[in-house]
Amino acid sequence: MAKVIHPDREQNPQLREKKENLMKQLSNARDKMNIAEILYIKVLIDNIIPENNVSTSFSDDSLKRFVKIIKQKICSCSKHRCH
């Protein structure tokens, strides 16, 4: 996704600004391992740059990483509920 929204190659100033904002959001979401935010950003990208829908699909490795993070978050939530 980062390649698609990287603003450095964008010549349209309005689209460049949107891409800069999306890139910041994506970086923040990755840092926090916020899967929901990453998926939401993908939807935004698909709406802003519809011709790149295929390019912003997730690889199997990314999906496996997402599942692992989600499982960890579920375990963490379960432990907090028990105490």
C-alpha positions as CSV (number, residue, x, y, z in Angstrom):
1,M,0.0,0.0,0.0
2,A,2.8,2.4,0.8
3,K,4.1,2.2,-2.8
4,V,0.7,3.2,-4.1
5,I,0.2,6.2,-1.8
6,H,3.8,7.4,-1.6
7,P,3.5,11.1,-2.3
8,D,6.9,11.8,-3.7
9,R,6.0,10.7,-7.3
10,E,2.6,12.4,-7.3
11,Q,2.4,15.4,-9.6
12,N,-1.2,16.4,-8.8
13,P,-0.9,18.7,-5.7
14,Q,-4.3,17.8,-4.4
15,L,-3.7,14.1,-4.7
16,R,-0.2,14.5,-3.3
17,E,-1.7,16.1,-0.1
18,K,-4.2,13.2,0.2
19,K,-1.4,10.7,-0.2
20,E,0.8,12.4,2.4
21,N,-2.1,12.2,4.9
22,L,-2.8,8.6,4.1
23,M,0.9,7.8,4.4
24,K,1.1,9.4,7.8
25,Q,-2.1,7.4,8.9
26,L,-0.6,4.2,7.5
27,S,2.7,4.7,9.3
28,N,0.8,5.4,12.6
29,A,-1.4,2.4,12.2
30,R,1.5,0.1,11.4
31,D,3.4,1.4,14.5
32,K,0.4,0.6,16.6
33,M,-0.3,-2.6,14.8
34,N,-3.9,-1.3,14.3
35,I,-5.3,-3.8,11.8
36,A,-8.7,-2.1,11.6
37,E,-7.1,1.3,10.8
38,I,-4.9,-0.4,8.1
39,L,-7.9,-1.9,6.5
40,Y,-9.8,1.4,6.7
41,I,-6.9,3.1,5.0
42,K,-7.0,0.5,2.2
43,V,-10.7,1.4,1.6
44,L,-9.8,5.1,1.4
45,I,-7.0,4.3,-1.0
46,D,-9.3,2.3,-3.2
47,N,-11.8,5.2,-3.2
48,I,-9.2,7.8,-4.0
49,I,-7.2,5.8,-6.5
50,P,-9.8,3.3,-7.9
51,E,-7.5,2.1,-10.8
52,N,-5.1,0.7,-8.1
53,N,-7.6,-1.6,-6.3
54,V,-5.6,-4.7,-7.3
55,S,-2.3,-3.1,-6.3
56,T,-3.4,-2.5,-2.8
57,S,-4.5,-6.1,-2.1
58,F,-2.7,-7.8,0.7
59,S,-0.1,-10.6,0.3
60,D,-0.5,-13.9,2.1
61,D,2.3,-12.9,4.4
62,S,0.5,-9.7,5.3
63,L,-2.7,-11.6,6.0
64,K,-0.9,-14.1,8.2
65,R,0.7,-11.3,10.1
66,F,-2.7,-9.7,10.6
67,V,-4.2,-12.9,11.9
68,K,-1.3,-13.3,14.3
69,I,-1.7,-9.8,15.6
70,I,-5.5,-10.2,16.0
71,K,-5.0,-13.5,17.9
72,Q,-2.5,-11.7,20.2
73,K,-5.0,-8.9,20.8
74,I,-7.8,-11.4,21.5
75,C,-5.6,-13.2,24.1
76,S,-4.6,-9.9,25.7
77,C,-8.3,-8.9,26.0
78,S,-9.2,-12.3,27.4
79,K,-6.5,-12.0,30.1
80,H,-7.7,-8.5,31.1
81,R,-11.3,-9.7,31.4
82,C,-10.3,-12.5,33.8
83,H,-8.7,-10.2,36.3
